[in-house]
């Protein structure tokens, strides 16, 4: 009887304190985005959190049923997002990666930049060539199909998501795309910009990290004149502003940060062209937070672009080639850009982009062998056939529109 009464009292106290606990406006429960349920199938993509949100699961204490003080401090979370440029697997690169047993191993090519690539909480790569695999016959320029092992090496190096809307997406047709996308699925790496089906295309790629939800979209200016098979436009997203506007709206509804990869611009042009700038303005007006630009095969300086409502968008116009067999200083230089995303939830939610940074890298090779991506700050100046790779000119160029751009590994 005694025991029963204790249990009843404890239960009542739990109810009371439970109510108080809920009534506290700063309780973590209230801070959760309302869209959590819609993101269930996306959770598998999220990297394991270092610290589980244990707070929420703590049972309320029953001993002192006092109202916890109302904490007015906003909750601040931070995520560093990183992006690397074109992963362009020319035949020379996969031949270099070929092992005696017929398999391919690309791990070595990224090992010298791996420590940097693992620094951001989320790293996005532009996989320019489809990794359809050797069963579908490998090929290089101009119609690419790359080994699937490229994906294993990128994953090991720290890549969390790939954008796959490129002018080379349709090079080798639907079979290669389907095989590549299935392989990314097997690796647990989400892809966006090319899709297996209409349903797959409708499924927005999101990632949750430190209480910040990111959405990822990807579009290409064209596909080298190759049309998509009839009724299968989902195989590659093209730059269609009506579609982009609609998908960005959807992304804004379910996430805090919208990231859009754009395959655009003029090849080998070191500054953005008018069409890139006009599109960047549109994306800023739509409310996109971060634009990751690729395709020119050379670096184009990043810029802040203000949208109609004063919203500031980080536009990384072109991150150059991350790895390729192209020659010449400009085409061998690429890099990783990073940005700190700070979300504050209190009376109102704010998302601020801080500390834009860049790590220049270059593709090292001799006689089309020993391909390796190296950080520029560590290995410069490097004499190559048609010039010298030097840190300062890259720094000056990348700061054209953004004096405050920080260079990773420097003061
Ligand atoms: Zn391209």
Boltz pocket constraint, residues with backbone or C-beta under 6 A from the ligand:
constraints:
  - pocket:
      binder: B
      contacts: [[A, 128], [A, 166], [A, 167], [A, 168], [A, 263], [A, 294], [A, 295], [A, 296]]
      max_distance: 6.0
